[in-house]
Amino acid sequence: MGVFSRIKNSLGLGSSSMEDYDDEYADDYVEIDTTKDIGKRSKIVVKSFVVGDFNDIKDALDALREGYTIALINIKPLKDKDIIELKRTVNKIKKTCDAIDGDIAGVSEDWIVVTPSFAHIYRSKETEEVKE
Amino acid sequence: MVSVKDAINILASIHEDTTVPKNVRSKIEISITSLQDTNGKSTAIKIDQVIQQLDELSDDPNLEPHTRTQIWNAVSTLESRS
């Protein structure tokens, strides 16, 4: 028996010490599979959308109507392109938001948050009311 | 006071019109079905969804001008309801 083995045994960490425990204690843990995909099991989805055109908003609105998606919408590309089209788009988002009884707020110059009815947006100084 | 039934009647008249392209009629049928569907989504969500479908449909270049006007009428009716 080597020096390390003797030290381990004296500290109670040797191989023989594990045999002293019952089998029920040895198997009493569950290994979590960290590679498992839980995407479909989670009910609420937070999803970002980039709007460069009026038609791009369709995906976001469809997702919102399903009722499980909190949408983060980046309006910067459309804002840089056409401000009239942006107003039309925001108006459309607001109408859908009213229909789903949700909440809408601008969190910066370029981002809008839209939530379904189960959530509301906390308003601070940084959060703005979205105007058409 | 206009109702969803009025909009369904307008859409039904478009659906029965044989001069309207087949793809348009099939989409109109889907819109009518989703408006008549009593299960699941609330009326406001259904109306919002159908307005979006009809809005896209009205951009179809194969539509006759009078059909496009009828679709806009249906949209108008649904918007006043929502």
Backbone of each chain as ProteinMPNN parsed JSONL, in Angstrom:
{"seq_chain_A": "MGVFSRIKNSLGLGSSSMEDYDDEYADDYVEIDTTKDIGKRSKIVVKSFVVGDFNDIKDALDALREGYTIALINIKPLKDKDIIELKRTVNKIKKTCDAIDGDIAGVSEDWIVVTPSFAHIYRSKETEEVKE", "coords_chain_A": {"N_chain_A": [[0.848, -1.207, 0.0], [0.601, 2.191, -0.899], [1.958, 5.431, 0.028], [0.087, 7.523, -0.368], [-2.299, 6.115, -0.444], [-2.443, 5.171, 2.138], [-2.672, 7.563, 3.544], [-5.138, 8.424, 2.539], [-6.829, 6.389, 3.493], [-6.569, 6.799, 6.21], [-7.875, 9.199, 6.446], [-10.349, 8.449, 5.865], [-11.145, 8.329, 3.244], [-10.557, 6.335, 1.557], [-10.853, 3.518, -0.774], [-12.12, 1.448, 0.503], [-13.783, 2.681, 2.337], [-16.071, 3.555, 0.929], [-17.452, 1.231, 0.542], [-18.619, 0.793, 2.918], [-21.02, 2.191, 2.977], [-24.573, 1.857, 2.445], [-26.231, 0.427, -0.44], [-28.493, 1.821, -1.143], [-27.958, 4.493, -0.519], [-25.883, 5.065, -2.187], [-27.002, 5.138, -4.743], [-28.71, 7.26, -4.624], [-29.358, 9.694, -6.173], [-30.127, 11.968, -8.866], [-29.17, 12.24, -12.155], [-28.789, 15.09, -14.109], [-29.678, 15.743, -17.384], [-27.997, 17.822, -19.239], [-27.859, 18.405, -21.883], [-30.281, 18.129, -22.989], [-33.035, 19.265, -24.981], [-35.188, 21.794, -24.087], [-36.923, 23.395, -25.293], [-39.544, 23.06, -26.48], [-41.061, 22.484, -24.301], [-41.186, 24.696, -22.674], [-43.486, 27.224, -21.995], [-43.812, 29.989, -22.422], [-42.476, 32.259, -24.704], [-39.822, 34.411, -25.387], [-39.2, 36.558, -27.899], [-37.261, 38.033, -30.48], [-37.756, 40.453, -33.045], [-36.983, 41.859, -36.193], [-37.822, 44.721, -37.912], [-37.897, 45.68, -41.099], [-39.509, 46.379, -43.038], [-42.973, 47.001, -43.863], [-44.362, 44.596, -44.226], [-42.857, 42.811, -42.767], [-43.783, 42.684, -40.224], [-45.694, 40.834, -39.926], [-44.994, 38.215, -38.994], [-44.384, 38.685, -36.302], [-46.866, 39.576, -35.349], [-48.489, 37.344, -35.797], [-47.274, 35.542, -34.039], [-47.788, 36.83, -31.627], [-50.567, 36.693, -31.511], [-50.954, 34.015, -31.013], [-50.539, 33.898, -28.343], [-48.519, 33.184, -26.539], [-46.162, 34.472, -26.741], [-43.744, 36.895, -26.019], [-42.937, 39.786, -27.534], [-40.075, 41.339, -28.793], [-39.416, 44.069, -30.571], [-37.461, 45.329, -33.094], [-37.301, 48.41, -34.466], [-35.617, 49.981, -35.847], [-34.405, 49.675, -38.525], [-36.631, 50.213, -40.19], [-37.335, 52.727, -39.308], [-35.184, 54.251, -40.126], [-35.563, 54.042, -42.802], [-38.246, 54.722, -43.733], [-40.382, 56.897, -42.353], [-43.126, 57.301, -42.397], [-44.126, 54.841, -43.11], [-43.305, 53.5, -40.864], [-44.983, 54.594, -38.919], [-47.397, 53.56, -39.779], [-46.903, 50.868, -39.401], [-46.507, 50.71, -36.6], [-49.013, 51.496, -35.791], [-50.484, 49.333, -36.684], [-49.417, 47.316, -35.076], [-50.285, 48.221, -32.59], [-53.05, 47.981, -32.868], [-53.373, 45.205, -33.022], [-52.353, 44.588, -30.543], [-54.295, 45.731, -28.897], [-56.39, 44.053, -29.581], [-55.564, 41.588, -28.549], [-55.578, 42.212, -25.963], [-53.268, 43.078, -24.763], [-50.065, 44.529, -23.852], [-48.053, 47.375, -24.658], [-44.946, 48.966, -25.179], [-42.315, 51.348, -25.593], [-38.931, 50.719, -25.274], [-36.567, 51.859, -25.841], [-35.111, 54.109, -28.231], [-35.179, 52.523, -30.435], [-36.418, 50.092, -29.944], [-39.364, 48.156, -29.361], [-41.559, 46.766, -26.994], [-43.881, 44.171, -26.845], [-46.483, 42.615, -25.179], [-48.511, 39.704, -24.437], [-51.843, 39.184, -22.945], [-51.346, 38.128, -20.391], [-49.215, 39.392, -19.244], [-47.825, 42.482, -18.044], [-46.202, 45.591, -18.816], [-43.689, 46.973, -16.911], [-43.5, 50.326, -16.081], [-41.058, 52.74, -16.257], [-38.934, 55.626, -16.015], [-37.412, 55.247, -18.232], [-38.976, 53.797, -19.919], [-41.178, 54.267, -22.565], [-44.369, 55.566, -23.612], [-45.895, 54.212, -26.461], [-46.341, 56.008, -29.335], [-48.494, 56.7, -32.101]], "CA_chain_A": [[0.0, 0.0, 0.0], [1.438, 3.38, -1.028], [1.81, 6.496, 1.03], [-1.178, 8.247, -0.604], [-3.416, 5.239, -0.068], [-2.512, 5.126, 3.607], [-3.229, 8.864, 3.985], [-6.566, 8.407, 2.186], [-7.521, 5.493, 4.411], [-6.617, 7.408, 7.549], [-8.877, 10.276, 6.392], [-11.666, 7.861, 5.582], [-11.477, 8.528, 1.832], [-10.076, 5.196, 0.787], [-11.869, 2.773, -1.526], [-12.874, 0.577, 1.398], [-14.797, 3.452, 3.07], [-17.289, 3.606, 0.12], [-18.168, -0.037, 0.661], [-19.356, 0.808, 4.189], [-22.357, 2.752, 2.774], [-25.55, 0.968, 1.815], [-26.466, 0.695, -1.869], [-29.575, 2.816, -1.325], [-27.376, 5.838, -0.475], [-24.997, 5.231, -3.34], [-27.781, 5.43, -5.961], [-29.76, 8.215, -4.288], [-29.259, 10.998, -6.832], [-30.585, 11.964, -10.266], [-28.265, 12.976, -13.023], [-29.546, 15.961, -15.016], [-29.147, 15.766, -18.743], [-27.932, 19.248, -19.617], [-27.911, 18.569, -23.346], [-31.662, 17.941, -23.434], [-33.704, 20.452, -25.483], [-36.442, 22.033, -23.349], [-37.608, 24.456, -26.035], [-40.971, 22.845, -26.703], [-41.779, 22.345, -23.036], [-41.408, 26.002, -22.058], [-44.729, 27.758, -22.545], [-43.681, 31.381, -22.822], [-41.298, 32.504, -25.531], [-39.449, 35.81, -25.618], [-38.618, 36.47, -29.243], [-36.973, 39.352, -31.07], [-38.086, 40.601, -34.461], [-36.439, 43.069, -36.807], [-38.776, 45.18, -38.911], [-37.298, 46.538, -42.123], [-40.567, 46.644, -44.005], [-44.304, 46.829, -43.254], [-44.754, 43.18, -44.275], [-42.059, 42.031, -41.808], [-44.438, 42.654, -38.92], [-46.666, 39.721, -39.934], [-44.532, 37.113, -38.128], [-44.519, 39.114, -34.903], [-48.296, 39.631, -35.009], [-48.973, 35.952, -35.72], [-46.749, 34.974, -32.792], [-48.507, 37.464, -30.51], [-51.947, 36.182, -31.48], [-50.943, 32.681, -30.4], [-50.718, 34.173, -26.915], [-47.438, 32.695, -25.681], [-44.909, 35.122, -27.125], [-43.45, 38.293, -25.7], [-42.179, 40.206, -28.721], [-39.171, 42.494, -28.748], [-39.397, 44.446, -31.984], [-36.485, 46.36, -33.457], [-37.901, 49.194, -35.544], [-34.594, 50.899, -36.367], [-34.265, 49.675, -39.989], [-37.779, 50.875, -40.817], [-37.281, 54.145, -38.928], [-34.192, 54.885, -40.996], [-35.993, 53.946, -44.203], [-39.485, 55.433, -44.067], [-41.049, 57.21, -41.084], [-44.577, 57.147, -42.6], [-44.355, 53.391, -43.058], [-43.118, 53.137, -39.454], [-46.218, 54.958, -38.213], [-48.399, 52.573, -40.204], [-46.546, 49.598, -38.757], [-46.768, 50.821, -35.162], [-50.469, 51.521, -35.684], [-50.923, 47.937, -36.871], [-49.027, 46.577, -33.86], [-51.165, 48.67, -31.501], [-54.386, 47.398, -33.078], [-53.301, 43.799, -32.614], [-52.143, 44.595, -29.096], [-55.622, 45.967, -28.319], [-57.213, 42.853, -29.814], [-55.157, 40.501, -27.642], [-55.64, 42.778, -24.619], [-51.883, 43.051, -24.278], [-49.43, 45.784, -23.454], [-47.008, 47.779, -25.594], [-44.147, 50.106, -24.706], [-41.011, 51.52, -26.217], [-37.907, 50.677, -24.237], [-35.506, 52.772, -26.271], [-35.476, 54.735, -29.499], [-35.243, 51.547, -31.527], [-37.065, 48.83, -29.565], [-40.722, 48.141, -28.8], [-41.915, 45.496, -26.347], [-45.316, 43.881, -26.876], [-46.768, 41.409, -24.382], [-49.915, 39.24, -24.423], [-52.658, 39.656, -21.818], [-50.909, 37.635, -19.083], [-48.104, 40.187, -18.701], [-47.853, 43.909, -18.307], [-44.849, 46.149, -18.845], [-43.425, 47.936, -15.845], [-43.114, 51.599, -16.685], [-40.164, 53.619, -15.515], [-38.614, 56.808, -16.82], [-36.809, 54.82, -19.495], [-39.993, 53.183, -20.763], [-42.027, 55.307, -23.133], [-45.612, 55.175, -24.248], [-45.71, 54.184, -27.915], [-47.311, 56.869, -30.031], [-48.625, 56.373, -33.528]], "C_chain_A": [[0.879, 1.25, 0.0], [1.145, 4.399, 0.049], [0.465, 7.198, 0.892], [-2.384, 7.427, -0.181], [-3.589, 5.2, 1.437], [-3.105, 6.429, 4.158], [-4.735, 8.9, 3.729], [-7.366, 7.555, 3.16], [-7.657, 6.109, 5.795], [-7.634, 8.545, 7.599], [-10.286, 9.748, 6.096], [-12.087, 8.03, 4.134], [-11.034, 7.369, 0.948], [-11.209, 4.435, 0.124], [-12.72, 1.918, -0.597], [-13.979, 1.33, 2.136], [-16.102, 3.535, 2.302], [-18.131, 2.345, 0.277], [-18.995, -0.085, 1.949], [-20.784, 1.327, 4.026], [-23.278, 1.73, 2.128], [-25.721, 1.356, 0.348], [-27.51, 1.786, -2.093], [-29.041, 4.256, -1.273], [-26.514, 6.104, -1.705], [-25.765, 5.638, -4.593], [-28.793, 6.558, -5.753], [-29.515, 9.609, -4.879], [-29.716, 10.851, -8.28], [-29.62, 12.802, -11.088], [-29.086, 13.799, -14.009], [-28.857, 15.989, -16.371], [-29.153, 17.218, -19.244], [-28.017, 19.47, -21.119], [-29.337, 18.489, -23.885], [-32.298, 19.274, -23.857], [-35.034, 20.65, -24.753], [-37.293, 23.077, -24.068], [-39.106, 24.272, -26.143], [-41.759, 22.771, -25.403], [-42.068, 23.699, -22.4], [-42.567, 26.697, -22.76], [-44.536, 29.174, -23.113], [-42.37, 31.578, -23.581], [-41.06, 34.012, -25.605], [-38.676, 35.826, -26.922], [-38.374, 37.878, -29.793], [-37.289, 39.331, -32.566], [-37.444, 41.892, -34.966], [-37.378, 43.469, -37.942], [-38.077, 46.144, -39.872], [-38.322, 46.978, -43.142], [-41.915, 46.404, -43.326], [-44.702, 45.353, -43.192], [-44.0, 42.312, -43.269], [-42.777, 41.853, -40.469], [-45.391, 41.458, -38.78], [-46.275, 38.595, -38.95], [-44.729, 37.452, -36.648], [-45.987, 39.093, -34.476], [-48.898, 38.229, -34.89], [-48.533, 35.293, -34.413], [-47.497, 35.534, -31.585], [-49.925, 36.92, -30.376], [-52.032, 34.787, -30.87], [-51.004, 32.775, -28.874], [-49.598, 33.743, -26.002], [-46.116, 33.429, -25.925], [-44.851, 36.56, -26.632], [-42.516, 38.769, -26.799], [-41.332, 41.442, -28.434], [-38.942, 42.896, -30.203], [-38.42, 45.59, -32.222], [-37.01, 47.125, -34.668], [-36.877, 50.104, -36.234], [-34.473, 50.872, -37.902], [-35.404, 50.419, -40.698], [-37.782, 52.376, -40.512], [-36.297, 54.903, -39.828], [-34.678, 54.981, -42.441], [-37.176, 54.869, -44.508], [-40.306, 55.669, -42.791], [-42.576, 57.054, -41.192], [-44.959, 55.669, -42.486], [-44.229, 52.891, -41.616], [-44.387, 53.436, -38.656], [-47.322, 53.958, -38.527], [-48.162, 51.236, -39.492], [-46.884, 49.623, -37.262], [-48.277, 50.831, -34.895], [-51.044, 50.108, -35.767], [-50.616, 47.104, -35.612], [-49.978, 46.943, -32.712], [-52.567, 48.077, -31.627], [-54.414, 45.939, -32.629], [-53.142, 43.68, -31.103], [-53.475, 44.83, -28.362], [-56.481, 44.706, -28.42], [-56.857, 41.736, -28.843], [-55.177, 40.951, -26.185], [-54.253, 42.772, -23.969], [-51.37, 44.428, -23.903], [-48.299, 46.1, -24.434], [-46.268, 48.984, -25.023], [-42.843, 50.157, -25.482], [-39.959, 51.544, -25.128], [-36.658, 51.48, -24.618], [-35.979, 53.408, -27.573], [-35.808, 53.684, -30.568], [-36.019, 50.276, -31.201], [-38.455, 49.046, -28.97], [-40.933, 46.774, -28.15], [-43.426, 45.341, -26.403], [-45.544, 42.577, -26.113], [-48.225, 40.99, -24.56], [-50.611, 39.637, -23.121], [-52.124, 39.229, -20.444], [-49.808, 38.484, -18.451], [-48.354, 41.671, -18.925], [-46.437, 44.461, -18.177], [-44.704, 47.176, -17.717], [-42.903, 49.225, -16.474], [-42.24, 52.421, -15.738], [-39.891, 54.833, -16.403], [-38.077, 56.419, -18.199], [-37.837, 54.24, -20.464], [-40.947, 54.257, -21.271], [-43.337, 54.709, -23.621], [-45.375, 55.212, -25.755], [-46.791, 55.029, -28.559], [-47.32, 56.513, -31.501], [-47.838, 57.344, -34.388]], "O_chain_A": [[1.8, 1.358, 0.809], [0.227, 4.254, 0.856], [-0.221, 7.446, 1.884], [-3.357, 7.951, 0.361], [-4.706, 5.196, 1.955], [-3.912, 6.422, 5.087], [-5.51, 9.344, 4.576], [-8.447, 7.947, 3.6], [-8.682, 5.977, 6.463], [-8.195, 8.832, 8.657], [-11.265, 10.495, 6.08], [-13.269, 7.891, 3.819], [-11.136, 7.438, -0.277], [-12.381, 4.67, 0.417], [-13.898, 1.685, -0.866], [-14.986, 0.738, 2.523], [-17.163, 3.584, 2.925], [-19.356, 2.38, 0.162], [-19.932, -0.873, 2.075], [-21.667, 0.976, 4.809], [-22.842, 0.861, 1.373], [-25.395, 2.474, -0.051], [-27.451, 2.555, -3.053], [-29.607, 5.144, -1.911], [-26.435, 7.231, -2.194], [-25.25, 6.395, -5.416], [-29.644, 6.788, -6.612], [-29.473, 10.594, -4.142], [-29.694, 9.758, -8.845], [-29.305, 13.939, -10.736], [-29.978, 13.268, -14.671], [-27.654, 16.219, -16.491], [-30.195, 17.754, -19.622], [-28.224, 20.595, -21.575], [-29.584, 18.74, -25.065], [-32.127, 20.288, -23.182], [-35.904, 19.779, -24.793], [-38.268, 23.582, -23.511], [-39.866, 25.216, -25.925], [-42.974, 22.968, -25.394], [-43.053, 23.856, -21.679], [-42.613, 26.748, -23.989], [-45.059, 29.492, -24.181], [-41.308, 31.125, -23.155], [-41.984, 34.786, -25.854], [-37.629, 35.19, -27.044], [-39.179, 38.787, -29.594], [-37.109, 38.321, -33.245], [-37.377, 42.889, -34.247], [-37.69, 42.663, -38.819], [-37.718, 47.264, -39.507], [-38.058, 47.826, -43.993], [-41.99, 45.686, -42.329], [-45.31, 44.913, -42.217], [-44.439, 41.208, -42.949], [-42.423, 40.978, -39.679], [-45.831, 41.116, -37.683], [-47.104, 38.099, -38.188], [-45.176, 36.622, -35.856], [-46.313, 38.646, -33.376], [-49.707, 37.96, -34.002], [-49.304, 34.584, -33.766], [-47.801, 34.807, -30.64], [-50.42, 36.714, -29.268], [-53.049, 34.419, -30.282], [-51.463, 31.852, -28.202], [-49.706, 33.916, -24.788], [-45.079, 33.05, -25.38], [-45.792, 37.334, -26.809], [-41.429, 38.221, -26.977], [-41.814, 42.445, -27.906], [-38.343, 42.146, -30.973], [-38.536, 46.666, -31.635], [-37.149, 46.567, -35.756], [-37.234, 50.901, -37.101], [-34.44, 51.933, -38.525], [-35.184, 51.15, -41.664], [-38.178, 53.189, -41.347], [-36.548, 56.039, -40.232], [-34.273, 55.864, -43.197], [-37.115, 55.69, -45.423], [-40.858, 54.725, -42.225], [-43.24, 56.719, -40.211], [-45.957, 55.303, -41.865], [-44.946, 51.982, -41.197], [-44.812, 52.635, -37.824], [-48.085, 53.561, -37.646], [-49.099, 50.574, -39.045], [-47.469, 48.68, -36.731], [-48.755, 50.258, -33.916], [-51.958, 49.742, -35.027], [-51.435, 46.307, -35.155], [-50.417, 46.073, -31.959], [-53.193, 47.717, -30.63], [-55.343, 45.495, -31.953], [-53.716, 42.795, -30.469], [-53.744, 44.205, -27.336], [-57.196, 44.341, -27.487], [-57.737, 41.019, -28.367], [-54.839, 40.184, -25.283], [-54.107, 42.496, -22.778], [-52.139, 45.36, -23.668], [-47.665, 45.192, -24.972], [-46.873, 49.897, -24.462], [-42.341, 49.14, -25.961], [-40.075, 52.301, -24.164], [-35.799, 51.736, -23.774], [-37.136, 53.248, -27.959], [-36.605, 53.925, -31.474], [-36.256, 49.459, -32.091], [-38.689, 49.974, -28.196], [-40.528, 45.749, -28.7], [-44.167, 46.261, -26.054], [-44.885, 41.569, -26.368], [-49.083, 41.836, -24.809], [-50.035, 40.344, -22.294], [-52.41, 39.884, -19.442], [-49.497, 38.325, -17.271], [-49.017, 42.061, -19.886], [-45.585, 43.871, -17.512], [-45.494, 48.113, -17.598], [-41.984, 49.207, -17.293], [-42.617, 52.743, -14.611], [-40.553, 55.028, -17.423], [-38.25, 57.137, -19.184], [-37.608, 54.194, -21.673], [-41.46, 55.06, -20.493], [-43.418, 53.537, -23.987], [-44.734, 56.13, -26.266], [-47.985, 54.805, -28.362], [-46.316, 56.089, -32.071], [-47.834, 57.221, -35.613]]}, "seq_chain_B": "MVSVKDAINILASIHEDTTVPKNVRSKIEISITSLQDTNGKSTAIKIDQVIQQLDELSDDPNLEPHTRTQIWNAVSTLESRS", "coords_chain_B": {"N_chain_B": [[-75.734, 49.711, -36.197], [-73.088, 47.779, -37.147], [-72.348, 44.331, -37.786], [-70.414, 41.29, -37.298], [-71.611, 39.479, -38.906], [-72.49, 40.954, -41.116], [-70.072, 41.503, -42.399], [-69.348, 38.888, -42.988], [-71.354, 38.269, -44.806], [-70.672, 39.978, -46.945], [-68.196, 38.885, -47.626], [-69.045, 36.335, -48.321], [-70.488, 36.862, -50.629], [-68.405, 37.592, -52.334], [-67.092, 35.192, -52.42], [-68.902, 33.601, -53.777], [-68.837, 34.643, -56.284], [-67.967, 33.871, -59.475], [-66.147, 35.006, -61.155], [-64.039, 35.81, -59.699], [-60.64, 35.104, -58.94], [-59.46, 31.736, -58.274], [-57.628, 31.244, -56.157], [-57.977, 33.458, -54.584], [-60.625, 33.163, -53.817], [-60.442, 30.853, -52.284], [-58.926, 31.788, -50.151], [-60.68, 33.664, -49.14], [-62.661, 31.977, -48.26], [-61.328, 30.715, -46.166], [-61.089, 32.892, -44.458], [-63.798, 33.4, -43.895], [-64.453, 31.033, -42.576], [-62.764, 31.204, -40.321], [-63.899, 33.422, -39.083], [-66.394, 32.449, -38.443], [-65.808, 30.456, -36.713], [-66.337, 29.183, -33.561], [-64.882, 28.245, -31.484], [-61.972, 28.455, -29.345], [-59.991, 31.168, -30.11], [-60.605, 34.635, -29.139], [-63.231, 36.909, -30.243], [-62.225, 39.418, -30.979], [-59.523, 38.9, -31.559], [-59.816, 37.14, -33.688], [-61.069, 38.803, -35.574], [-59.067, 40.712, -35.949], [-57.071, 39.112, -37.071], [-58.328, 38.278, -39.462], [-58.691, 40.732, -40.717], [-56.046, 41.332, -41.289], [-55.469, 39.235, -43.087], [-57.249, 39.853, -45.185], [-56.31, 42.326, -45.914], [-53.817, 41.69, -46.988], [-54.736, 40.174, -49.078], [-56.048, 42.026, -50.663], [-54.018, 43.19, -52.031], [-53.468, 41.626, -54.143], [-52.584, 41.34, -57.515], [-54.205, 40.232, -59.477], [-56.803, 40.719, -58.925], [-60.093, 41.911, -59.672], [-61.088, 45.329, -60.01], [-63.585, 45.966, -58.775], [-63.939, 43.853, -57.029], [-61.849, 44.206, -55.291], [-62.719, 46.527, -54.071], [-64.94, 45.53, -52.759], [-63.679, 43.867, -50.924], [-62.335, 45.756, -49.401], [-64.549, 46.981, -48.32], [-65.478, 44.96, -46.64], [-63.322, 44.84, -44.886], [-63.502, 47.366, -43.773], [-65.981, 47.169, -42.482], [-65.353, 45.203, -40.576], [-63.365, 46.539, -39.154], [-64.797, 48.63, -38.005], [-66.279, 47.178, -36.267], [-64.344, 46.118, -34.575]], "CA_chain_B": [[-74.589, 48.957, -35.663], [-72.71, 46.679, -38.036], [-71.914, 43.145, -37.043], [-69.52, 40.379, -38.019], [-72.44, 38.826, -39.929], [-72.463, 41.803, -42.318], [-68.784, 41.261, -43.056], [-69.406, 37.52, -43.539], [-72.206, 38.334, -46.006], [-69.876, 40.579, -48.025], [-67.187, 37.891, -48.02], [-69.75, 35.228, -48.986], [-70.816, 37.285, -51.999], [-67.151, 37.504, -53.112], [-66.799, 33.761, -52.569], [-69.813, 33.028, -54.772], [-68.562, 35.275, -57.58], [-67.092, 32.968, -60.236], [-65.106, 35.767, -61.875], [-62.926, 36.017, -58.758], [-59.661, 34.008, -59.032], [-59.662, 30.609, -57.354], [-56.799, 31.388, -54.942], [-58.613, 34.496, -53.757], [-61.843, 32.583, -53.228], [-60.082, 29.912, -51.207], [-58.516, 32.578, -48.972], [-61.909, 34.261, -48.594], [-63.332, 30.884, -47.535], [-60.599, 30.552, -44.89], [-61.463, 34.038, -43.61], [-65.179, 33.18, -43.417], [-64.407, 29.934, -41.591], [-62.184, 31.657, -39.041], [-64.851, 34.328, -38.421], [-67.533, 31.665, -37.934], [-65.313, 29.5, -35.72], [-66.753, 29.606, -32.217], [-63.949, 27.719, -30.467], [-60.614, 28.994, -29.258], [-59.642, 32.578, -29.967], [-61.682, 35.596, -28.915], [-63.707, 37.557, -31.468], [-61.311, 40.522, -31.328], [-58.317, 38.331, -32.188], [-60.223, 36.597, -34.995], [-61.303, 39.941, -36.468], [-57.745, 41.28, -36.246], [-56.398, 38.174, -37.982], [-59.004, 38.309, -40.765], [-58.365, 42.031, -41.324], [-54.691, 41.201, -41.86], [-55.562, 38.359, -44.263], [-57.936, 40.563, -46.267], [-55.398, 43.401, -46.31], [-52.837, 41.063, -47.888], [-55.479, 39.709, -50.257], [-56.414, 43.166, -51.507], [-52.836, 43.562, -52.833], [-53.332, 40.675, -55.256], [-52.728, 42.067, -58.786], [-55.198, 39.597, -60.355], [-58.163, 41.066, -58.489], [-60.869, 42.938, -60.391], [-61.227, 46.506, -59.127], [-64.799, 45.958, -57.933], [-63.739, 42.861, -55.96], [-60.971, 44.86, -54.3], [-63.576, 47.443, -53.306], [-65.765, 44.704, -51.848], [-62.808, 43.413, -49.82], [-62.128, 46.932, -48.533], [-65.811, 47.156, -47.568], [-65.474, 43.945, -45.559], [-62.311, 45.283, -43.903], [-64.091, 48.534, -43.101], [-67.022, 46.657, -41.575], [-64.706, 44.522, -39.449], [-62.652, 47.542, -38.334], [-65.761, 49.371, -37.176], [-66.701, 46.227, -35.228], [-63.26, 45.92, -33.607]], "C_chain_B": [[-74.289, 47.768, -36.59], [-72.225, 45.495, -37.198], [-70.976, 42.313, -37.905], [-70.293, 39.685, -39.138], [-72.448, 39.619, -41.233], [-71.181, 41.558, -43.11], [-68.769, 39.872, -43.695], [-70.253, 37.504, -44.807], [-71.454, 38.916, -47.197], [-68.864, 39.558, -48.554], [-67.834, 36.722, -48.757], [-70.105, 35.6, -50.421], [-69.567, 37.269, -52.897], [-66.858, 36.037, -53.414], [-67.664, 33.109, -53.647], [-69.567, 33.564, -56.178], [-67.545, 34.431, -58.353], [-65.989, 33.698, -61.016], [-63.877, 36.028, -60.981], [-61.951, 34.836, -58.868], [-59.812, 32.976, -57.904], [-58.885, 30.789, -56.044], [-57.402, 32.426, -53.987], [-59.846, 33.933, -53.066], [-61.525, 31.623, -52.089], [-59.638, 30.658, -49.948], [-59.72, 33.247, -48.305], [-62.645, 33.216, -47.751], [-62.674, 30.66, -46.17], [-60.988, 31.67, -43.917], [-62.863, 33.853, -43.023], [-65.192, 32.113, -42.317], [-63.851, 30.411, -40.255], [-63.096, 32.648, -38.322], [-66.007, 33.556, -37.782], [-67.133, 30.711, -36.819], [-65.632, 30.001, -34.3], [-65.792, 29.144, -31.122], [-62.66, 28.524, -30.449], [-60.542, 30.497, -29.085], [-60.853, 33.485, -29.751], [-62.054, 36.285, -30.228], [-62.75, 38.656, -31.921], [-60.066, 40.008, -32.047], [-58.652, 37.804, -33.577], [-60.412, 37.724, -36.003], [-59.964, 40.548, -36.9], [-56.997, 40.423, -37.267], [-57.003, 38.246, -39.387], [-58.733, 39.642, -41.473], [-56.988, 41.964, -41.987], [-54.714, 40.343, -43.131], [-56.176, 39.099, -45.446], [-57.068, 41.703, -46.805], [-54.36, 42.868, -47.295], [-53.502, 40.67, -49.206], [-55.792, 40.867, -51.214], [-55.23, 43.654, -52.358], [-52.646, 42.657, -54.044], [-53.561, 41.394, -56.594], [-53.789, 41.479, -59.716], [-56.645, 39.96, -59.994], [-58.805, 42.095, -59.42], [-61.062, 44.126, -59.449], [-62.463, 46.467, -58.223], [-64.69, 44.94, -56.786], [-62.876, 43.451, -54.853], [-61.799, 45.811, -53.423], [-64.443, 46.678, -52.311], [-64.938, 44.232, -50.641], [-62.561, 44.572, -48.854], [-63.378, 47.203, -47.696], [-65.875, 46.2, -46.381], [-64.503, 44.356, -44.466], [-62.87, 46.434, -43.076], [-65.141, 48.111, -42.069], [-66.397, 46.018, -40.337], [-63.985, 45.525, -38.548], [-63.61, 48.329, -37.467], [-66.278, 48.496, -36.042], [-65.618, 46.091, -34.139], [-62.961, 47.213, -32.873]], "O_chain_B": [[-75.122, 46.883, -36.784], [-71.762, 45.649, -36.068], [-70.773, 42.597, -39.086], [-69.73, 39.344, -40.178], [-72.418, 39.042, -42.32], [-71.207, 41.424, -44.334], [-68.25, 39.692, -44.797], [-69.922, 36.814, -45.771], [-71.574, 38.422, -48.319], [-68.699, 39.392, -49.763], [-67.256, 36.179, -49.699], [-70.034, 34.764, -51.322], [-69.665, 36.967, -54.086], [-66.433, 35.687, -54.515], [-67.227, 32.189, -54.339], [-70.046, 32.988, -57.155], [-66.397, 34.294, -57.929], [-65.027, 33.083, -61.474], [-62.816, 36.419, -61.467], [-62.386, 33.685, -58.887], [-60.218, 33.28, -56.782], [-59.408, 30.525, -54.961], [-57.344, 32.287, -52.765], [-60.084, 34.188, -51.885], [-62.223, 31.575, -51.077], [-59.925, 30.234, -48.829], [-59.777, 33.382, -47.083], [-63.177, 33.518, -46.683], [-63.348, 30.445, -45.163], [-61.189, 31.436, -42.725], [-63.098, 34.103, -41.841], [-65.843, 32.264, -41.283], [-64.38, 30.079, -39.195], [-63.082, 32.719, -37.093], [-66.53, 33.94, -36.736], [-67.979, 30.214, -36.075], [-65.24, 31.102, -33.911], [-65.875, 29.595, -29.98], [-62.312, 29.19, -31.424], [-60.967, 31.043, -28.067], [-61.975, 33.149, -30.13], [-61.296, 36.25, -31.197], [-62.494, 38.804, -33.116], [-59.61, 40.606, -33.022], [-57.887, 37.987, -34.524], [-59.973, 37.619, -37.148], [-59.762, 40.856, -38.075], [-56.376, 40.936, -38.198], [-56.276, 38.271, -40.38], [-58.564, 39.673, -42.692], [-56.79, 42.469, -43.092], [-54.065, 40.674, -44.124], [-55.691, 38.992, -46.572], [-57.09, 42.005, -47.998], [-54.061, 43.505, -48.305], [-52.926, 40.808, -50.286], [-55.795, 40.69, -52.432], [-55.414, 44.435, -53.291], [-51.767, 42.894, -54.872], [-54.617, 41.995, -56.791], [-54.229, 42.152, -60.648], [-57.586, 39.555, -60.677], [-58.148, 43.024, -59.891], [-61.184, 43.95, -58.236], [-62.409, 46.876, -57.063], [-65.267, 45.133, -55.716], [-63.116, 43.241, -53.664], [-61.608, 45.889, -52.209], [-64.652, 47.114, -51.179], [-65.418, 44.2, -49.508], [-62.578, 44.389, -47.637], [-63.293, 47.597, -46.533], [-66.269, 46.574, -45.277], [-64.802, 44.244, -43.277], [-62.733, 46.472, -41.853], [-65.183, 48.621, -40.949], [-66.835, 46.248, -39.21], [-63.991, 45.382, -37.326], [-63.29, 48.663, -36.326], [-66.666, 48.998, -34.987], [-65.924, 45.967, -32.953], [-62.077, 47.246, -32.017]]}, "name": "protein", "num_of_chains": 2, "seq": "MGVFSRIKNSLGLGSSSMEDYDDEYADDYVEIDTTKDIGKRSKIVVKSFVVGDFNDIKDALDALREGYTIALINIKPLKDKDIIELKRTVNKIKKTCDAIDGDIAGVSEDWIVVTPSFAHIYRSKETEEVKEMVSVKDAINILASIHEDTTVPKNVRSKIEISITSLQDTNGKSTAIKIDQVIQQLDELSDDPNLEPHTRTQIWNAVSTLESRS"}
